[in-house]
């Protein structure tokens, strides 16, 4: 009788432990969603137009209106797509966390979530790396290739791009934490009821 009460007490305690961990993972996923969505929106809406004097004929300046947009650089386009896909992935995984028991097929849900999380980390990492390279090039130029810097002319464009990179880096770090938590969740399965 005493042993049965201890077993019930032990099962009651183990039943309560995963819930806070589930909410921690859910909260980290929500913050990662917000970070990658912010990076997507800031970079996708990043645009600046300037009128520059390119030459002077006599006393008349010749002006050209130039626009800097994220679409002009394939690395920034990849950045927007990668962070957008990461945002969508996090949104779907939030729904899976909330309705997960209904979507489990032969116990494969945890494995699929862990694999998709790792793929999303790789995707966001690639997008952030490519955009960081182009941001460095825009900020400092490349004297060997004779590419001039543009951030001295398009300061707002570069500032918004930097903010998007910071948000994406925060999302990447959170996605790595989520990936580790997903793998740990996969490896440490809760004891199933055998009675």
C-alpha positions in Angstrom: 0.0 0.0 0.0 2.8 2.4 0.9 4.7 1.4 -2.2 1.7 2.1 -4.4 1.3 5.6 -2.9 5.1 6.3 -3.5 4.7 5.1 -7.1 1.7 7.4 -7.5 3.6 10.3 -5.9 6.6 9.7 -8.2 4.4 9.5 -11.3 2.6 12.7 -10.2 6.0 14.5 -9.8 7.4 13.3 -13.1 4.1 14.3 -14.8 4.5 17.9 -13.6 8.2 18.3 -14.7 7.9 18.3 -18.5 5.2 21.0 -18.5 7.6 23.9 -17.5 10.2 22.6 -20.0 7.5 22.5 -22.7 6.6 26.2 -21.9 10.3 27.1 -21.9 10.8 25.7 -25.3 7.6 27.3 -26.5 8.6 30.7 -25.1 12.1 30.5 -26.7 10.4 29.5 -30.0 8.1 32.5 -29.8 11.1 34.9 -29.2 13.0 33.2 -32.1 9.9 33.7 -34.3 9.8 37.4 -33.4 13.5 37.9 -34.0 13.5 36.2 -37.4 10.3 37.9 -38.4 11.7 41.3 -37.4 14.9 40.6 -39.4 12.7 39.7 -42.4 10.5 42.7 -42.2 13.3 45.2 -41.6 15.4 44.0 -44.5 12.5 43.5 -46.8 11.3 47.1 -46.2 14.9 48.5 -46.4 15.1 51.2 -49.1 16.7 54.6 -49.4 16.8 57.0 -52.3 19.4 59.8 -52.6 20.1 62.4 -55.2 23.9 62.7 -55.7 26.0 65.1 -57.7 28.1 63.1 -60.1 29.7 65.8 -62.2 29.7 69.6 -62.7 29.6 71.1 -66.2 30.6 74.8 -65.8 28.5 75.9 -62.9 25.7 73.4 -63.4 25.8 70.2 -61.3 24.7 67.0 -62.9 22.6 65.0 -60.4 21.6 61.4 -60.4 18.9 59.8 -58.2 20.0 56.4 -56.9 18.0 54.0 -54.9 19.5 51.3 -52.6 17.1 48.4 -52.1 17.6 44.9 -50.7 16.6 43.4 -54.0 19.7 44.8 -55.7 21.9 42.2 -53.8 21.2 38.5 -54.1 22.7 37.9 -50.6 20.1 40.2 -49.1 17.3 38.5 -51.0 18.6 35.1 -49.7 18.7 36.7 -46.2 15.0 37.7 -46.4 13.9 34.3 -47.8 15.9 32.4 -45.2 14.6 34.4 -42.2 11.1 34.3 -43.7 11.3 30.5 -43.9 12.6 30.4 -40.3 9.8 32.5 -39.1 7.3 30.2 -40.9 9.0 27.2 -39.4 8.8 28.6 -35.9 5.2 29.5 -36.4 4.4 25.9 -37.5 6.4 24.4 -34.7 4.5 26.6 -32.2 1.3 25.1 -33.5 2.9 21.6 -33.3 3.9 22.2 -29.7 0.3 23.3 -28.8 -1.4 20.4 -30.7 1.5 18.0 -30.8 -0.2 14.9 -29.4 -2.7 14.8 -32.2 0.0 15.1 -34.9 2.3 12.3 -33.6 2.7 9.5 -36.2 4.4 6.4 -34.8 6.5 8.5 -32.5 8.2 10.4 -35.3 7.1 13.9 -34.2 10.1 14.6 -32.0 12.6 13.3 -34.6 11.1 15.4 -37.4 11.0 18.5 -35.2 14.7 18.0 -34.3 15.7 17.5 -37.9 13.7 20.5 -39.1 15.1 22.6 -36.4 18.7 21.7 -37.4 17.9 22.5 -41.1 16.5 25.9 -40.1 19.6 26.7 -38.1 21.7 25.9 -41.2 19.4 28.0 -43.4 19.4 31.1 -41.1 23.2 30.7 -40.6 23.8 30.7 -44.4 21.5 33.8 -44.9 23.1 35.7 -42.1 26.6 34.9 -43.2 25.9 36.0 -46.8 24.3 39.2 -45.7 27.1 39.9 -43.2 29.6 39.6 -46.0 27.7 42.0 -48.2 27.2 44.4 -45.3 31.0 44.4 -44.6 31.6 45.1 -48.3 29.1 47.9 -48.3 30.6 49.5 -45.2 34.3 49.3 -46.1 34.4 48.5 -49.8 37.2 46.4 -51.3 40.3 48.3 -52.5 41.7 45.3 -54.3 38.6 44.9 -56.5 38.2 48.7 -56.6 34.7 48.5 -55.1 33.8 51.7 -53.3 31.9 51.6 -50.0 28.3 52.8 -50.1 27.4 53.2 -46.4 28.9 56.7 -46.4 26.2 57.7 -49.0 23.3 55.4 -47.9 23.5 55.6 -44.1 19.9 54.8 -43.3 20.0 51.8 -45.6 23.1 50.4 -43.9 21.7 51.1 -40.4 18.5 49.2 -41.2 20.5 46.4 -42.7 22.7 46.3 -39.5 19.6 46.1 -37.3 18.2 43.2 -39.5 21.5 41.4 -39.1 21.4 41.8 -35.3 17.9 40.5 -35.1 18.8 37.6 -37.4 21.9 36.8 -35.3 19.7 36.7 -32.2 17.2 34.5 -34.0 20.1 32.2 -35.0 21.4 31.9 -31.5 17.8 31.1 -30.2 17.4 28.6 -33.0 20.6 26.8 -32.0 19.3 26.7 -28.4 15.9 25.3 -29.7 17.8 22.7 -31.7 19.7 21.5 -28.7 16.5 21.5 -26.6 14.7 19.5 -29.4 17.5 16.9 -29.5 17.5 16.6 -25.7 13.8 16.1 -25.8 14.2 13.4 -28.4 17.0 11.6 -26.4 15.3 11.9 -23.0 11.8 10.5 -23.7 9.4 10.5 -20.8 8.6 7.1 -19.3 5.6 5.6 -21.0 2.8 4.1 -18.9 3.3 0.4 -19.0 0.4 -0.5 -16.6 
